[in-house]
Amino acid sequence: MELREHIYNFLKSRKQIVISTYDETHPWICTVWYVVDKDFNIYFYSSLSTIHVQQALKNGKAALTVADSPQEVHGNKEAVQAWGTIERITDVDKVQWFINEWTDTPEKYDAKQTAEGNTAGVFRISPKQLKLMNKELVGDNLGYKFTLEFN
């Protein structure tokens, strides 16, 4: 299996991701439940009043990591880390796609309200750099030998 496909399958099979944002006063970190597309874009739903959304809307940047937990200190470990741009999704069709992928009860969400409303929204992190940690697949060098760069 190609590494890109392995990374996609790894991300697709997980539900939680930790994202990090910052502004001029402090960094922030939080857990969100996400969906990934074939281009490795990460989508999540969040209240517009959260610290991470407020910071992201100010500077448009975020970092993320996803890993299995718990993992033993010794032995193979697997994680994906990335940084990139973050933006709110206002396209109703794209929001509906996200809702359908994200929840078993899409009827509870209004895609138009989510795309245009002022209480919550769908956000996309588009990676600029993505790293895979997995010694078995990429060898040593702390497992971070494989890196995808995006334009």
Secondary structure, 3 states (H helix, E strand, C coil): CCHHHHHHHHHHCCCEEEEEEECCCCEEEEEEEEEECCCCCEEEEEECCCHHHHHHHHHCEEEEEEECCCCCCCCCCCEEEEEEEEEEECCHHHHHHHHHHHCCCHHHCCHHHHHHCCCEEEEEEEEEEEEEECHHHHCCCCCCCEEEECC
